[in-house]
Amino acid sequence: MEPLNEAAIRASFINCSKGEARRISLPRGLAELPWEDLDFLGWRDPGAPDRGYLVAVRDGRALGVTLRVPQGGPRSATKTTICSLCLTGHPGSGVSLLAARRVGAAGREGNTVGAYMCADLACSLYVRGRKVPEFSGPRYKESLTEEERVARLLANVAEFLGRVGA
């Protein structure tokens, strides 16, 4: 992914107002992020743990969505959950249900699109092996190459963004 500046990130959001986009807490150290290893920019707001953000380049244009973590009960620390974007298995709370308000009239009516995603939104790093999930049990070994896993991740992100923008 090519590096994005603050203005490009704030202008990319499609499911919130411009005022809301101006108030988003961007990740610290944008210039130091491992951009060459990122397929999308994802982060959680440290000041508001129920909020997350995802910005991806689609058709040459940056598209961003705001995400919310629905309130729920405690998660089991013994069960493994799989991220629907990168298919990485995480124990306990390593995967969260993140919901994005849909674009347009549907979003104003309260309609959302949800997906189970890596809680830290670091899917790109997991796919490339730059980050390893905390895992207590035996790990499965995928037969796909890194390029194939990246292509699958990009397709899943595009599909999710398409459902938000539909």
Secondary structure, 3 states (H helix, E strand, C coil): CCCCCHHHHHHHECCCCHHHHHHCCCCCCHHHCCHHHCCCEEEECCCCCCEEEEEEEECCEEEEEEEECCCCCCCCCCCEEECCCCCCEEEHHHEEEEEEECCCHHHHCCCEEEEEEECCCCHHHHHCCCCCCCCCCCCCCCCCCHHHHHHHHHHHHHHHHHHHHC
